[in-house]
Amino acid sequence: QAQPVESGGGLVHLGGSLNLSCVVSESIPNIQVMSWYRQSPVKEREWVASMIHDGKTTYAESVKGRFTITRPSAENTWHLRMNNLGIEDTATYYCNVPPFGMGRGTQVTVSS
């Protein structure tokens, strides 16, 4: 069973932007929901955002207005656009796509 693969992380300056991607190699008919999570060494895993099957999105208060989930026409790809990044956004970001589970994550580091 394919595992989601996250990419797009990196080092960015305070206030900068990044665009993360989540790709599942298998076809995903009728996906109900996908979610982004993040975890840093000093915090427990935190839910960041979700997109459900009809395209509606929800966001944690800490990222609302700064982060956006999009889904291109390809069925098995999602993006997380992150703007105005702060130090507190430093974490490993994971996507979760049932029934494929969670990927290995991509590291985002925001420097001052």
Backbone as JSON Lines, residues from 0, in Angstrom:
{"i":0,"aa":"Q","n":[0.85,-1.18,0.0],"ca":[0.0,0.0,0.0],"c":[0.89,1.24,0.0]}
{"i":1,"aa":"A","n":[0.58,2.18,-0.86],"ca":[1.41,3.36,-1.0],"c":[1.34,4.23,0.25]}
{"i":2,"aa":"Q","n":[2.46,4.86,0.57],"ca":[2.53,5.79,1.69],"c":[2.6,7.2,1.12]}
{"i":3,"aa":"P","n":[1.91,8.15,1.71],"ca":[2.04,9.53,1.23],"c":[3.48,10.01,1.34]}
{"i":4,"aa":"V","n":[3.88,10.87,0.43],"ca":[5.21,11.45,0.44],"c":[5.09,12.95,0.49]}
{"i":5,"aa":"E","n":[5.64,13.54,1.54],"ca":[5.64,14.99,1.7],"c":[6.95,15.56,1.15]}
{"i":6,"aa":"S","n":[6.88,16.76,0.63],"ca":[8.07,17.45,0.13],"c":[7.84,18.95,0.18]}
{"i":7,"aa":"G","n":[8.9,19.7,-0.06],"ca":[8.79,21.15,-0.14],"c":[9.28,21.88,1.08]}
{"i":8,"aa":"G","n":[9.65,21.16,2.11],"ca":[10.16,21.82,3.3],"c":[11.53,22.42,3.06]}
{"i":9,"aa":"G","n":[11.99,23.17,4.04],"ca":[13.3,23.77,3.93],"c":[13.5,24.85,4.97]}
{"i":10,"aa":"L","n":[14.55,25.62,4.76],"ca":[14.89,26.73,5.65],"c":[14.38,28.03,5.03]}
{"i":11,"aa":"V","n":[13.65,28.78,5.82],"ca":[13.07,30.04,5.32],"c":[13.21,31.1,6.4]}
{"i":12,"aa":"H","n":[13.34,32.34,5.99],"ca":[13.46,33.43,6.94],"c":[12.09,33.8,7.51]}
{"i":13,"aa":"L","n":[12.12,34.4,8.64],"ca":[10.91,34.88,9.29],"c":[10.09,35.72,8.31]}
{"i":14,"aa":"G","n":[8.81,35.4,8.21],"ca":[7.93,36.11,7.3],"c":[7.88,35.55,5.9]}
{"i":15,"aa":"G","n":[8.69,34.56,5.63],"ca":[8.74,33.98,4.31],"c":[7.62,32.98,4.05]}
{"i":16,"aa":"S","n":[7.7,32.32,2.9],"ca":[6.66,31.39,2.47],"c":[7.28,30.08,1.99]}
{"i":17,"aa":"L","n":[6.49,29.03,2.1],"ca":[6.84,27.73,1.54],"c":[5.59,27.07,1.0]}
{"i":18,"aa":"N","n":[5.8,26.17,0.06],"ca":[4.68,25.41,-0.5],"c":[4.99,23.93,-0.35]}
{"i":19,"aa":"L","n":[4.29,23.26,0.54],"ca":[4.5,21.83,0.76],"c":[3.61,21.03,-0.18]}
{"i":20,"aa":"S","n":[4.06,19.83,-0.49],"ca":[3.27,18.93,-1.32],"c":[3.1,17.59,-0.63]}
{"i":21,"aa":"C","n":[1.99,16.96,-0.92],"ca":[1.7,15.6,-0.43],"c":[1.22,14.81,-1.63]}
{"i":22,"aa":"V","n":[1.91,13.72,-1.91],"ca":[1.58,12.92,-3.08],"c":[1.42,11.47,-2.67]}
{"i":23,"aa":"V","n":[0.38,10.85,-3.16],"ca":[0.19,9.41,-2.99],"c":[0.26,8.77,-4.37]}
{"i":24,"aa":"S","n":[1.07,7.74,-4.5],"ca":[1.34,7.18,-5.82],"c":[0.19,6.35,-6.37]}
{"i":25,"aa":"E","n":[-0.72,5.92,-5.52],"ca":[-1.84,5.13,-5.99],"c":[-3.05,6.02,-6.24]}
{"i":26,"aa":"S","n":[-3.9,5.55,-7.1],"ca":[-5.14,6.26,-7.38],"c":[-6.03,6.23,-6.15]}
{"i":27,"aa":"I","n":[-6.68,7.33,-5.89],"ca":[-7.49,7.43,-4.68],"c":[-8.92,7.83,-5.05]}
{"i":28,"aa":"P","n":[-9.77,6.85,-5.31],"ca":[-11.16,7.2,-5.59],"c":[-11.87,7.56,-4.3]}
{"i":29,"aa":"N","n":[-12.71,8.57,-4.38],"ca":[-13.58,8.91,-3.26],"c":[-12.84,9.19,-1.97]}
{"i":30,"aa":"I","n":[-11.73,9.91,-2.04],"ca":[-11.04,10.27,-0.82],"c":[-11.94,11.16,0.01]}
{"i":31,"aa":"Q","n":[-12.07,10.86,1.26],"ca":[-12.98,11.6,2.13],"c":[-12.33,12.81,2.79]}
{"i":32,"aa":"V","n":[-11.1,12.62,3.22],"ca":[-10.44,13.72,3.91],"c":[-8.94,13.52,3.85]}
{"i":33,"aa":"M","n":[-8.22,14.61,3.78],"ca":[-6.78,14.58,4.0],"c":[-6.43,15.68,4.98]}
{"i":34,"aa":"S","n":[-5.38,15.46,5.73],"ca":[-5.02,16.42,6.77],"c":[-3.53,16.65,6.81]}
{"i":35,"aa":"W","n":[-3.16,17.81,7.27],"ca":[-1.77,18.14,7.56],"c":[-1.61,18.23,9.08]}
{"i":36,"aa":"Y","n":[-0.5,17.68,9.55],"ca":[-0.13,17.77,10.95],"c":[1.31,18.28,11.02]}
{"i":37,"aa":"R","n":[1.7,18.69,12.19],"ca":[3.1,19.06,12.38],"c":[3.53,18.7,13.79]}
{"i":38,"aa":"Q","n":[4.81,18.49,13.93],"ca":[5.37,18.16,15.23],"c":[6.76,18.76,15.35]}
{"i":39,"aa":"S","n":[7.0,19.39,16.48],"ca":[8.33,19.94,16.77],"c":[8.88,19.22,17.99]}
{"i":40,"aa":"P","n":[10.17,19.35,18.25],"ca":[10.76,18.66,19.4],"c":[10.16,19.11,20.73]}
{"i":41,"aa":"V","n":[9.55,20.28,20.77],"ca":[9.05,20.8,22.03],"c":[7.54,20.74,22.15]}
{"i":42,"aa":"K","n":[6.87,20.21,21.13],"ca":[5.41,20.13,21.17],"c":[4.94,18.76,20.74]}
{"i":43,"aa":"E","n":[3.75,18.4,21.19],"ca":[3.13,17.19,20.69],"c":[2.64,17.44,19.26]}
{"i":44,"aa":"R","n":[2.33,16.35,18.57],"ca":[1.83,16.49,17.21],"c":[0.57,17.34,17.21]}
{"i":45,"aa":"E","n":[0.51,18.25,16.27],"ca":[-0.56,19.24,16.23],"c":[-1.26,19.17,14.88]}
{"i":46,"aa":"W","n":[-2.56,19.14,14.9],"ca":[-3.32,19.21,13.65],"c":[-3.21,20.62,13.09]}
{"i":47,"aa":"V","n":[-3.0,20.72,11.78],"ca":[-2.82,22.0,11.13],"c":[-4.01,22.37,10.26]}
{"i":48,"aa":"A","n":[-4.42,21.44,9.39],"ca":[-5.48,21.77,8.44],"c":[-6.01,20.49,7.8]}
{"i":49,"aa":"S","n":[-7.22,20.57,7.28],"ca":[-7.83,19.44,6.58],"c":[-8.61,19.91,5.36]}
{"i":50,"aa":"M","n":[-8.68,19.03,4.39],"ca":[-9.56,19.24,3.24],"c":[-10.45,18.0,3.1]}
{"i":51,"aa":"I","n":[-11.76,18.2,2.98],"ca":[-12.65,17.07,2.81],"c":[-13.01,16.9,1.33]}
{"i":52,"aa":"H","n":[-13.8,15.88,1.05],"ca":[-14.01,15.43,-0.32],"c":[-14.6,16.5,-1.23]}
{"i":53,"aa":"D","n":[-15.38,17.42,-0.67],"ca":[-16.0,18.44,-1.51],"c":[-15.12,19.69,-1.67]}
{"i":54,"aa":"G","n":[-13.93,19.6,-1.13],"ca":[-12.99,20.71,-1.26],"c":[-13.0,21.7,-0.12]}
{"i":55,"aa":"K","n":[-13.92,21.53,0.8],"ca":[-13.96,22.45,1.94],"c":[-12.74,22.23,2.83]}
{"i":56,"aa":"T","n":[-12.26,23.32,3.4],"ca":[-11.06,23.26,4.22],"c":[-11.32,23.83,5.61]}
{"i":57,"aa":"T","n":[-10.58,23.33,6.57],"ca":[-10.59,23.85,7.92],"c":[-9.16,23.99,8.4]}
{"i":58,"aa":"Y","n":[-8.94,24.95,9.27],"ca":[-7.59,25.27,9.72],"c":[-7.55,25.47,11.22]}
{"i":59,"aa":"A","n":[-6.41,25.12,11.8],"ca":[-6.17,25.46,13.19],"c":[-6.09,26.98,13.32]}
{"i":60,"aa":"E","n":[-6.48,27.47,14.49],"ca":[-6.48,28.92,14.7],"c":[-5.08,29.51,14.52]}
{"i":61,"aa":"S","n":[-4.09,28.74,14.85],"ca":[-2.72,29.24,14.79],"c":[-2.23,29.5,13.37]}
{"i":62,"aa":"V","n":[-2.91,28.9,12.38],"ca":[-2.45,29.07,10.99],"c":[-3.51,29.7,10.1]}
{"i":63,"aa":"K","n":[-4.69,29.9,10.62],"ca":[-5.8,30.43,9.82],"c":[-5.41,31.8,9.24]}
{"i":64,"aa":"G","n":[-5.67,31.95,7.96],"ca":[-5.31,33.19,7.29],"c":[-3.91,33.21,6.73]}
{"i":65,"aa":"R","n":[-3.09,32.25,7.14],"ca":[-1.71,32.19,6.64],"c":[-1.46,30.96,5.78]}
{"i":66,"aa":"F","n":[-2.14,29.85,6.11],"ca":[-1.94,28.58,5.41],"c":[-3.17,28.28,4.55]}
{"i":67,"aa":"T","n":[-2.93,27.64,3.41],"ca":[-4.02,27.29,2.5],"c":[-3.75,25.91,1.89]}
{"i":68,"aa":"I","n":[-4.75,25.04,1.97],"ca":[-4.66,23.74,1.29],"c":[-5.27,23.89,-0.1]}
{"i":69,"aa":"T","n":[-4.58,23.38,-1.08],"ca":[-5.13,23.32,-2.43],"c":[-4.96,21.91,-2.97]}
{"i":70,"aa":"R","n":[-5.8,21.59,-3.95],"ca":[-5.72,20.28,-4.59],"c":[-5.8,20.5,-6.09]}
{"i":71,"aa":"P","n":[-4.68,20.32,-6.77],"ca":[-4.69,20.46,-8.22],"c":[-5.57,19.4,-8.86]}
{"i":72,"aa":"S","n":[-5.72,19.45,-10.13],"ca":[-6.59,18.52,-10.82],"c":[-6.17,17.07,-10.62]}
{"i":73,"aa":"A","n":[-4.89,16.84,-10.4],"ca":[-4.43,15.48,-10.12],"c":[-5.08,14.99,-8.84]}
{"i":74,"aa":"E","n":[-5.62,13.82,-8.87],"ca":[-6.39,13.33,-7.73],"c":[-5.55,13.04,-6.51]}
{"i":75,"aa":"N","n":[-4.29,12.72,-6.7],"ca":[-3.49,12.22,-5.6],"c":[-2.45,13.21,-5.11]}
{"i":76,"aa":"T","n":[-2.67,14.51,-5.28],"ca":[-1.73,15.52,-4.87],"c":[-2.45,16.64,-4.13]}
{"i":77,"aa":"W","n":[-1.84,17.08,-3.03],"ca":[-2.32,18.23,-2.3],"c":[-1.13,19.14,-1.99]}
{"i":78,"aa":"H","n":[-1.43,20.42,-1.84],"ca":[-0.42,21.39,-1.46],"c":[-0.83,22.11,-0.2]}
{"i":79,"aa":"L","n":[0.15,22.53,0.57],"ca":[-0.09,23.39,1.72],"c":[0.76,24.64,1.52]}
{"i":80,"aa":"R","n":[0.11,25.72,1.16],"ca":[0.8,26.99,0.99],"c":[0.89,27.67,2.34]}
{"i":81,"aa":"M","n":[2.1,28.03,2.74],"ca":[2.32,28.63,4.05],"c":[2.95,30.0,3.85]}
{"i":82,"aa":"N","n":[2.25,31.03,4.29],"ca":[2.73,32.4,4.17],"c":[3.0,33.0,5.53]}
{"i":83,"aa":"N","n":[3.79,34.05,5.55],"ca":[4.08,34.78,6.78],"c":[4.51,33.84,7.9]}
{"i":84,"aa":"L","n":[5.49,33.03,7.6],"ca":[5.93,32.01,8.55],"c":[6.6,32.63,9.76]}
{"i":85,"aa":"G","n":[6.31,32.06,10.91],"ca":[6.93,32.49,12.15],"c":[7.78,31.39,12.74]}
{"i":86,"aa":"I","n":[8.56,31.77,13.74],"ca":[9.43,30.8,14.4],"c":[8.63,29.61,14.92]}
{"i":87,"aa":"E","n":[7.42,29.89,15.38],"ca":[6.57,28.84,15.95],"c":[6.09,27.83,14.91]}
{"i":88,"aa":"D","n":[6.28,28.13,13.64],"ca":[5.89,27.2,12.58],"c":[6.98,26.16,12.29]}
{"i":89,"aa":"T","n":[8.12,26.32,12.92],"ca":[9.19,25.34,12.74],"c":[8.74,23.98,13.26]}
{"i":90,"aa":"A","n":[8.77,22.98,12.39],"ca":[8.29,21.65,12.75],"c":[8.5,20.72,11.56]}
{"i":91,"aa":"T","n":[8.28,19.44,11.82],"ca":[8.17,18.48,10.74],"c":[6.7,18.37,10.37]}
{"i":92,"aa":"Y","n":[6.41,18.52,9.08],"ca":[5.03,18.53,8.6],"c":[4.71,17.21,7.93]}
{"i":93,"aa":"Y","n":[3.56,16.65,8.3],"ca":[3.11,15.36,7.8],"c":[1.74,15.51,7.15]}
{"i":94,"aa":"C","n":[1.51,14.73,6.1],"ca":[0.16,14.64,5.59],"c":[-0.4,13.25,5.9]}
{"i":95,"aa":"N","n":[-1.66,13.22,6.17],"ca":[-2.36,11.98,6.49],"c":[-3.48,11.79,5.48]}
{"i":96,"aa":"V","n":[-3.43,10.71,4.73],"ca":[-4.42,10.44,3.69],"c":[-4.97,9.03,3.91]}
{"i":97,"aa":"P","n":[-6.07,8.91,4.64],"ca":[-6.66,7.59,4.82],"c":[-7.08,7.0,3.47]}
{"i":98,"aa":"P","n":[-6.9,5.73,3.2],"ca":[-6.4,4.71,4.12],"c":[-4.89,4.5,4.06]}
{"i":99,"aa":"F","n":[-4.16,5.42,3.42],"ca":[-2.73,5.22,3.21],"c":[-1.89,5.65,4.39]}
{"i":100,"aa":"G","n":[-2.5,6.32,5.35],"ca":[-1.75,6.69,6.54],"c":[-0.97,7.98,6.37]}
{"i":101,"aa":"M","n":[0.07,8.09,7.15],"ca":[0.86,9.31,7.22],"c":[2.24,9.08,6.62]}
{"i":102,"aa":"G","n":[2.76,10.12,5.97],"ca":[4.08,10.0,5.4],"c":[5.17,10.19,6.43]}
{"i":103,"aa":"R","n":[6.4,10.34,5.93],"ca":[7.55,10.49,6.82],"c":[7.84,11.94,7.16]}
{"i":104,"aa":"G","n":[7.16,12.84,6.51],"ca":[7.27,14.24,6.88],"c":[8.31,15.01,6.09]}
{"i":105,"aa":"T","n":[8.18,16.32,6.16],"ca":[9.15,17.23,5.56],"c":[9.43,18.34,6.57]}
{"i":106,"aa":"Q","n":[10.69,18.66,6.75],"ca":[11.1,19.58,7.79],"c":[10.98,21.03,7.32]}
{"i":107,"aa":"V","n":[10.35,21.83,8.14],"ca":[10.26,23.27,7.9],"c":[10.97,23.98,9.05]}
{"i":108,"aa":"T","n":[11.94,24.81,8.72],"ca":[12.68,25.56,9.72],"c":[12.6,27.04,9.38]}
{"i":109,"aa":"V","n":[12.11,27.82,10.32],"ca":[11.98,29.26,10.13],"c":[13.04,29.94,10.99]}
{"i":110,"aa":"S","n":[13.87,30.73,10.36],"ca":[14.95,31.39,11.08],"c":[14.7,32.88,11.19]}
{"i":111,"aa":"S","n":[15.27,33.45,12.23],"ca":[15.14,34.89,12.41],"c":[16.34,35.61,11.81]}
